[in-house]
Amino acid sequence: MTGEPKAVIMDEAAISRAITRIAHEILEHNEGADHIALVGVVRRGVPLAQRIAEQIYKIEGVKVPFGSLDISFYRDDVTRAIAPVLHGTNIPFSVDAENIVLVDDVLYTGRTVRAALDTLMDYGRPKTVQLAVMVDRGHRELPIRADYVGKNVPSSREEDVRVNVSSLDGTDSVEIWDSQNNAEGKGTR
């Protein structure tokens, strides 16, 4: 990746606080940890979901089921990609009658979430599906909203909002980049 971000809007401490707050909000909304399962959208949604699950355990003493969802073949732009990168879905529990919390890094147009919903429904019929994101940057093209948001980040369509997680990127941060510096395609959903 070349260049520098225009701005760093969340650092490691801010992301940690947001994860803790989201975990508390999930527990409050669902009246505890019973029948909650977290499913991270591959890639950066997975480590975020794992960290939320760890926070729920610290708060409630309950290990909630955790899985990952690869939406590669459910995206509406899959025909544009020459060869989508497959990471595999791993949902080691039944989604039937559970309150599933989908976790992703950036909510933008809503198309990734739509693909995640389509993918998830192939695994069963959840009681509810809720959405947690680290960043909601607006510009929706579909009628989708997050139930739990780490930070709302107004941005222009000419900017990229990138969520970095330490397990994949070596650091925890949220950055705004000019779109011409979008070498990795992060945060453009």
C-alpha positions in Angstrom: 0.0 0.0 0.0 1.4 3.4 -0.9 0.7 6.8 0.4 -0.8 7.9 3.7 -4.4 8.1 4.9 -6.2 11.4 4.8 -7.2 10.8 8.4 -7.1 8.2 11.2 -10.5 8.4 12.8 -10.2 5.5 15.3 -7.1 4.1 17.0 -6.7 0.9 18.9 -8.2 2.3 22.1 -11.3 3.6 20.2 -11.8 0.3 18.5 -11.5 -1.5 21.8 -14.1 0.7 23.4 -16.4 0.3 20.4 -16.2 -3.5 20.6 -17.0 -3.4 24.3 -20.0 -1.1 23.7 -21.3 -3.2 20.9 -21.0 -6.3 23.1 -23.0 -4.6 25.9 -25.6 -3.4 23.3 -26.1 -6.9 21.9 -26.6 -8.3 25.4 -29.0 -5.6 26.3 -31.1 -5.9 23.1 -31.2 -9.7 23.4 -31.7 -9.7 27.2 -28.6 -11.8 27.8 -26.5 -14.2 25.8 -29.0 -17.1 25.4 -29.6 -18.0 21.8 -27.1 -15.5 20.4 -24.5 -16.5 17.8 -22.0 -14.3 16.0 -21.1 -14.7 12.4 -18.3 -12.6 10.9 -18.3 -11.7 7.2 -15.0 -12.8 5.7 -12.4 -11.0 6.0 -12.3 -8.3 8.6 -15.7 -9.1 10.1 -14.4 -12.4 11.4 -11.8 -11.0 13.8 -14.2 -8.3 14.9 -16.9 -11.0 15.6 -14.4 -13.0 17.5 -13.4 -10.0 19.7 -17.1 -9.2 20.3 -17.6 -12.9 21.4 -14.7 -12.5 23.8 -16.2 -9.4 25.3 -19.5 -11.1 25.7 -17.7 -13.9 27.6 -16.0 -11.3 29.8 -19.3 -9.6 30.6 -21.7 -12.6 30.9 -19.4 -15.6 31.4 -21.1 -17.3 28.4 -19.3 -18.5 25.3 -21.6 -17.6 22.4 -21.2 -19.7 19.2 -19.0 -18.0 16.6 -18.6 -18.6 12.9 -17.5 -17.1 9.6 -19.3 -16.5 6.4 -17.7 -16.3 2.9 -20.0 -14.4 0.6 -17.8 -14.6 -2.5 -20.4 -16.3 -4.8 -23.3 -14.4 -3.5 -22.0 -10.9 -4.4 -23.9 -9.2 -7.2 -20.6 -8.3 -8.8 -19.2 -11.9 -8.8 -19.5 -12.0 -12.6 -17.1 -9.0 -12.8 -14.4 -10.7 -10.9 -12.1 -13.0 -12.9 -11.5 -15.3 -10.0 -13.0 -14.5 -6.6 -10.8 -15.3 -3.7 -12.5 -18.1 -1.6 -12.0 -18.3 2.1 -14.7 -20.8 3.1 -17.6 -20.6 5.4 -17.4 -22.1 8.9 -20.6 -22.1 10.8 -20.2 -25.0 13.4 -23.6 -24.6 14.9 -27.3 -24.6 13.8 -28.5 -21.2 12.9 -32.2 -22.3 13.2 -34.1 -20.4 15.9 -31.0 -18.4 16.9 -30.5 -14.7 17.1 -27.6 -14.3 14.6 -25.5 -11.2 14.8 -23.7 -10.6 11.4 -20.5 -8.7 11.9 -18.7 -6.7 9.2 -16.1 -4.0 9.2 -17.7 -1.3 6.9 -21.3 -0.7 6.0 -21.5 1.2 2.7 -24.0 0.5 -0.1 -25.5 -2.5 1.7 -24.7 -5.0 -1.0 -22.2 -7.0 1.1 -24.9 -7.4 3.8 -27.5 -8.5 1.2 -25.1 -11.1 0.0 -24.4 -12.2 3.6 -28.1 -12.5 4.3 -28.5 -14.7 1.1 -25.6 -16.9 2.1 -26.8 -17.2 5.7 -30.3 -18.3 4.7 -28.7 -21.3 2.9 -27.7 -22.6 6.4 -31.1 -22.4 8.0 -33.8 -20.1 9.4 -32.6 -17.8 12.2 -35.1 -16.3 14.7 -33.6 -12.9 14.0 -30.6 -11.5 12.1 -29.0 -8.4 13.5 -26.1 -6.4 12.0 -23.0 -5.1 13.8 -20.4 -3.0 12.0 -17.4 -1.1 13.1 -18.1 1.7 10.7 -21.3 3.0 9.0 -20.2 5.4 6.2 -23.6 6.0 4.6 -24.4 6.0 0.9 -26.8 3.1 1.0 -28.1 1.6 -2.2 -30.3 -1.0 -0.5 -32.7 -0.6 2.5 -30.2 -2.0 5.1 -29.2 -0.5 8.4 -27.0 -1.7 11.2 -28.3 -2.5 14.7 -25.0 -1.9 16.3 -22.4 0.6 15.1 -18.9 1.4 16.3 -18.8 4.8 14.6 -20.7 6.6 12.0 -18.3 8.1 9.5 -19.7 10.6 7.0 -17.6 10.2 3.9 -17.8 11.0 0.2 -18.0 8.4 -2.5 -14.5 9.5 -3.6 -13.1 8.3 -0.3 -12.3 4.8 1.1 -12.9 4.0 4.7 -10.6 1.2 5.8 -10.8 -0.8 9.0 -7.5 -2.4 10.0 -7.5 -5.2 12.5 -4.3 -6.4 14.2 -4.7 -10.1 13.3 -4.7 -9.3 9.6 -3.1 -5.8 9.3 -0.8 -5.6 12.3 -2.7 -2.7 13.8 -6.2 -1.6 14.9 -7.4 1.5 13.2 -10.0 3.1 11.0 -8.6 5.3 8.2 -10.0 7.5 5.5 -8.1 7.3 2.1 -8.5 9.0 -1.2 -10.0 6.4 -3.5 -7.1 6.6 -6.0 -4.9 5.1 -3.2 -7.3 2.1 -3.0 -4.6 -0.5 -3.8 -6.2 -3.2 -1.6 -9.9 -2.5 -2.1 -10.6 -2.4 1.7 -13.6 -0.5 2.9 -15.2 0.1 -0.4 -18.3 -2.0 0.2 
